Amino acid sequence: MTEAYHKIIALLEKNEAKYTAFHHAPTVSSEESARIKGTSLHGGAKAIVIQGKKTRSYALFVMPGDLRMDGKKVSAVIGEKFSFAPDPEIATGCVRGSVPPLGSVIGLKTYCDKRLAENETIHFNAGSLTDSVSMKYVDYIAIENPEIVDVTEMDVRE
């Protein structure tokens, strides 16, 4: 278990959040994670690290696992063009696919797409490819206090 995982669990315990922790085979994509955990892809809190082209600063965007980020909307939110972080581990200490939706734990500002609220419970890799957490969306919002934004493309599920 990683340092990030231990920080996440400590944060949840400190805030008396109800959660379930899972240990499982390694997963690197939202699809793999949902399949192995037996959860909906839409309930997966996909965490994407971006880097501003001008400021070079990193930020964390969280959205349902079955939706895609709209680059124009993200640029409007952060006020500049951006790129996906080429190596999220540099910015977060977490390997690609293990970044949690808790920027407060990994030192990044967190933006959460409003569509994640469609889930009563969310699921995410917790700083590890083999450890995940499920928790209530309302608890996630109360603990993380992300900026709620609209950054996903039209619903790709239809």
N, C-alpha and C positions, 0 to 999 in steps of 0.2 A: 504494500500500500504506500502511496506517495505522500509527500508532505502536503500537497494540495488536498488530497482526500482527508487527511487528518484535520486540516484547517476547516474544511467543509463540515465535517461531523461535529467539530467543536462549536462552530457557528450555529448549527442547527440545535445542538444541545443547549447552548447558552440562551437561545431564543425559545426554548421549549417547544420546538416544532415537532409535529408528528411526521415521521418519515420511515421509509423502509430502505435498507441498504442491501444490495445484491452483490455477490461475487459470481463471475461468469467467465466463459471463454472470451478471449480478446475480441473486441469489435472496434472498427474504425469508421463505420458509416452509420447514419441514422437508420437506414434500412436493416442493416445487420443487428443493430442494437434492439430495434423493435421486435425483430423476429426471435432473437434469443431470449428476450425478456417476456415475450408474449403480450406486448403492449401495442397500442395504435401508433402508427407513424406520426399522425397529427399531434399526439400527446408528447412526442419527443421534443425536448427543448434543445434545438440545434444551436450551438454557440460558434459564431464565426468571428475571427479576429481580423480586423482591417487596419490599414495604416494610411494616414493622410499623405497625399503626394507632396504638399507644401510644408506642412508642419512636421511631418514624419512621426507624428504621435499615433499611438495605437488606441483602438476602442473595441469593445465587444458588442456584437449584435446577436440577439437571441430571437429565434422564431420557431414555429412548428416545423418538425422534421420533414414534412411532406411539401413544404412551400419553398420557393426560391426568392432570394434577395433581388430587389429592384435597385440597380446601381444608381439610377438617377435620383431615386428617393433617398438613398443613403447619402449621396453627395449633398442633397438639399439639407439633410439633417445635420451633417457635420460641417457644412459650409466650404467644402473643397472636394476635389477629385480624390480618389483613393485607389488602393490596390489591396488585394487579399494579402495578408501577412505571408511572405514566402516560407517562413519557418516560425509557426506560432510558439514554439518552445522558447525562442529568444525573448518574446514579449511576455510569456505567461509561466514558463517553467513546466508546461504540460505539452506532451507530444501531440501531434496532429491526431484528431479523433477523440482526445480525452479532455479537451478544454470544457470546463463546467460553465453554466450560465451565471456564475457568481463572480463578476468582475471585482467585487470588493475583496474576494479571497486571493485573486491573482494580480491585483494592482491596476485594474482597468476600469474606465467608465463603462457602465452597462446601459445599453439601449434594448428595450424589449418590444417586439412587434405586438400590436394590439390583438392580433389573431391568436396568440398563445392563450388568451383569456377564455377561449372557447373550450378549454379543458379544465375539468375540476381538478385533475391530478396530472402532474407533469413528470417526465422521466428523463434522466440525463447521466452521461458518464461523468464521474466525479473525480476528475484529475487523474484518471487511470483508464486504461483500455479494458481492465477486468473488474472494475468496481463501479457500480451505478447506484443512484438514489432515485426514489419516487417520493413525491411530496405534493401536498395541496398547492395549487397555483396561488391561492390567496396568501398562504404562508410565505411562498417564494417572494411575492411582491412586497409583503410587509417586511421581510428580512433584508432583501436586496435593495429595495426602493429604486428600481431602474427607471430611466426615462421611457415612458410609453410612447411609441412612434408607429408610423405606418410605413414599413419598408419592404413588404412582400409584393411579388407580382400578383396578377390576377390568379384566382384559384386554379392551380394546375391539376386538381383532382377531377374537375368536371370534363 
